[in-house]
Amino acid sequence: MATNFDNILGKVKRIHFVGIGGSGMAPLAEILHHKGYSLTGSDINEGDTLDRIKSLGIPVFMGHKAENIDNAELVVHTAAVKPDNAELAEAAKRGIPIMDRAVLLGIVSQHYNNTIAVSGTHGKTTVTSMLVQIFVEAGLDPSAVIGGKLPLIDGNGRVGNSDLFVCEACEFVDTFLKLSPNTSIILNIDADHLDYFGTLENIIASFRRFASNTSDILIINQDDENTLKAVSGTKKEIISFGLGSSCQWRAANITTGEDGFPEFDVMHNGERIGRISLSIPGIHNVYNALAATAAAFRHGVSFDKIAKSMKNFRGAGRRFEILGKLKGITIADDYAHHPKELEVTLNTAMQMGYNRVWAVFQPFTYSRTALFLEEFARVLKIADRVVLSEIMGARETNTYNIHTKDLADKIEGSVWFDSFEKISDYILDNAQSGDLVITLGCGDIYKAAKIMVKKLKEKTS
């Protein structure tokens, strides 16, 4: 029997998070912690996000055991947690309500009168981070749930004192359909999570339902054909952005500054209202900046303040994040895990003037690796050198009989290793001054980048 979650946050005080270190879980935990709830959590992977949660004084258990839920009155879990998880089984046995993270996000968002949800196959974290940076620096004091760490707030989440709430709206297993935002941004729609959706048409249909759940405004990428299909026939107010001449918000006269980052004029309804200079690379971030600009302007922020915040914004955690430059070698990390994201990131890297670009890729889930094997091989070849890790299966078992070697065999000159230590040692033995080494993937491949930074520091000390 389904649990009725109406006003459940008004009835409980003790909440246990299964997988509390997840990028979608941690910021919700932060918000509820600051609102006075007594929280505990569990996880199986150490990491920066988990360190942040522990620093707040929230008890975290490593590993999943029945006794971890203790006296919790509500148990929250991610979609990645399997149904036979010991903590979920114990909660069910004891009759404790069990809630998916997506449901909790929807409930939390309803506590705010002005919710902005950022959706799209690519770019959600960057645009959400841009918006939070703009709103914070403009003094609007938003609350937020971000899929990556924003340096300005030193975390994935923020608790503000206004009615403004900014969050990512992820399409994975239709989680974004739990939201009822006032404003929704649709950045783009591509084939992904096909193990769930099956076809691109099903994904577009899901975004169409998401758009219909939005009460006021849709801010859309007019240059993206699939997005236009998703909003076709809607009666909602639409604000468009892109490079096409008919877009309400348009980038014109795009150039590259001395630092290698894009600069462009911003056209609003055909009139030039100013120029934006970014501190992050790539044409994809011009689109991201336009989306954030359109949303912030509509919510009362002046263009001058928007432009200033855009210049200040140096990316979210794990989005082309420069972790160090030592002995002439630049070490960076990026969350790209879909072929199109890898293509954009690697093309951007190849245009930044490095001697060689090393792509260090961790495939994520067996299903995605199998479905996009040829595409992964094609886009990884953009880099000068390719190093692969084992596939991170996450929520899946390997029923696809797919292995990293299958991908490596399709990329001439690529190598693969079964540990981050081996990856690090190989790259540091072969990388040269002037090279960029960028770790890629949505799992824990960033740990390899941090190992390399640590070893380079030891060599220079």
HUKA-V892367 format. One record per backbone hydrogen bond with DSSP energy under -0.5 kcal/mol. NH is the residue of the N-H (numbers start at 1). CO is the residue of the C=O. Records with the same first field share a line. If there is no record, write none. Layout:
NH: CO, CO
This chain:
5: 3
8: 5
10: 7
11: 8
12: 8
15: 13, 38
16: 74
17: 40
18: 16, 76
19: 17, 42
20: 17, 42
22: 19
26: 22
27: 23
29: 25
30: 26
31: 27
32: 28
33: 29
34: 30
35: 31
36: 33
37: 32
38: 13
39: 37
40: 15
41: 59
42: 17
43: 61
51: 47
52: 48
53: 49
54: 50
55: 51
56: 52, 53
57: 54
58: 53
59: 39, 57
61: 41
63: 43, 61
65: 63
68: 65
69: 66
70: 67
72: 69
73: 14
74: 14
75: 97
76: 16
77: 99
78: 18
81: 78
85: 82
89: 85
90: 86
91: 87
92: 88
93: 89
94: 90
95: 91, 92
96: 91
97: 73
99: 75
101: 77
103: 100
104: 100
105: 101
106: 102
107: 103
108: 104
109: 105
110: 106
111: 108
112: 109
114: 163
116: 165
117: 115, 183
118: 167
119: 117, 185
120: 169
121: 188
127: 123
128: 124
129: 125
130: 126
131: 127
132: 128
133: 129
134: 130
135: 131
136: 132
137: 133
138: 134
139: 136
140: 135
141: 135
143: 164
144: 158
145: 166
146: 156
150: 155
151: 149, 315
153: 150
154: 150
155: 150
158: 144
160: 158
162: 141
165: 114, 163
166: 143
167: 116
168: 145
169: 118
170: 168
174: 171
175: 172
176: 170
177: 174
178: 175
179: 176
182: 115
183: 115
184: 217
185: 117
186: 219
187: 119, 185
192: 190
196: 193
197: 193
198: 194
199: 197
203: 199
204: 200
205: 201
206: 202
207: 203
208: 204
209: 205
210: 206
211: 207
212: 208
213: 209, 210
214: 211
215: 181
216: 182
217: 182
218: 237
219: 184
220: 218, 239
221: 186
222: 220, 241
223: 241
224: 221
225: 223
228: 224
229: 225
230: 226
231: 227
232: 228, 229
234: 231
237: 216
239: 218
241: 220
242: 249
247: 244
249: 240
250: 248, 267
251: 242
252: 265
255: 263
257: 255, 261
260: 257
262: 280
263: 255
264: 276
265: 252
266: 274
267: 250, 265
268: 271
269: 248, 267
271: 268
273: 266
274: 266
276: 264
278: 262, 276
279: 310, 313
285: 282
286: 283
287: 283
288: 284
289: 285
290: 286
291: 287
292: 288
293: 289
294: 290
295: 291
296: 292
297: 293
298: 294
299: 295
300: 297
301: 296
306: 302
307: 303
308: 304
309: 305
310: 306
311: 307
312: 308
313: 309
317: 149
319: 316
321: 333
322: 320
323: 321, 331
324: 331
326: 329
329: 326
330: 328, 435
331: 324, 329
332: 330, 437
333: 321
334: 439
335: 318
342: 338
343: 339
344: 340
345: 341
346: 342
347: 343
348: 344
349: 345
350: 346
351: 347, 348
352: 349
354: 349
355: 434
358: 356, 436
359: 357, 385
360: 358, 438
361: 359, 387
362: 440
363: 361
365: 363, 392
369: 365
370: 366
371: 367
372: 368
373: 370
376: 372
377: 373
378: 374
379: 375
380: 376
381: 377
382: 379
383: 380
384: 357
385: 357
387: 359
388: 415
389: 361
392: 363
393: 391
396: 393
399: 397
401: 398
406: 403
407: 403, 404
408: 404
409: 405
410: 407
411: 408
412: 410
414: 411
415: 386
417: 388
423: 419
424: 420
425: 421
426: 422
427: 423
428: 424
429: 425
430: 426, 427
431: 427
434: 328
435: 432
436: 356
437: 330
438: 358, 436
439: 332, 437
440: 360
441: 334
447: 444
448: 445
449: 445
450: 446
451: 447
452: 448
453: 449
454: 450
455: 451
456: 452
457: 453
458: 454
459: 455
460: 456
461: 457
